[in-house]
Amino acid sequence: MTSVFLKVKTQAEAKAGQTFDQFQAITYREQVVAGMNYLIKVCVGSTDTSYVHMLVYQSLPNPVSTLKVTAIKTGMKKIDPLVPFTD
């Protein structure tokens, strides 16, 4: 796992208030803003409700471009549509 992806996992766990056994991106959508928003479906375990949907913001590309988990929905299913949301 790359250090960037590990940082996003750590942020997601903190925001969700739980730890994840797995952390594998399944699909994503992106939106150009003053930077980039990523809406990501992630498998975090082995049950039917072991998915999370995360909204991750990436600041404009520069030497210190950062990723920040801005919202997360837990208890999602693999079949749940990946649609925009807020916390």
N, C-alpha and C positions, 0 to 999 in steps of 0.2 A: 504494500500500500504506500503510495507516495506521501510525502510529508504534507502536501497541500490537502490531499483527500483525508488524511488522518486529522488535520486541523478541523475540517468540515465535520467529520464524525464526532470529534470531541465537542464542538459547538452544538451539534444536533442532540447529542446525549444530554448536555447541560440544559438545553431549551426544553427537551421532552421530560427531563427528570428521571431518566432511566438509562441503563446501559444496553447496548445492542450486541447480540451474539454474532451477527453477520452485518455487513454493510456493503451491499452490492447495488449499484445503480442499474435500474431496469430500463427506464426510458426517461426522456426529458424534453422540455420545451424551452425556448428562449425568447426574450423580449428585449429589444434595444431600448434603453432609457439613457440617462446621463451615466452610462456604464452599461451593465448587462444584468438582467434578471434571469435566473434559471429556475424553472419549476421541475423538480426531479422526483421520480418514484423510486424508492430504495427498498430492497428486501433486507429486513433486519433480523429474521429468524426463520423458523421452519413451519410455522402454522399458517392457516389461511388468513389470519389477521395480523401477520408479521410484516406489514409494509408501512412505510411512512411517506408522506408527501412533504417535500421541503421547498421553501422559497429561499434561494441563495442569491445575494447581490454581489456582483463583482464591480469594483470601482474602475474608472477609466484606466486603460493601460498606461502605466508609467512605471518607474523603477520600484515603486512600493504598492503596486496594485494588490488589493486584498479581496478575500472572499468572506462574506458574513451571512450566516443563517439568520434570516429575518423572521421566518415563520415556519411552523412544523405542525402537521396533523398526524397523530398516531392512530393505531388500530385500523388502518386501512387494509383493504383486500387487493389482491392482484388485479381483479376485474374492475375496481373502482376507476372511473375516468380521472384523468389528470387535468384538473381545471383550476384556474386561478382562485386564490383565497387569501385571507389575511388572518392574523392572530386575533 
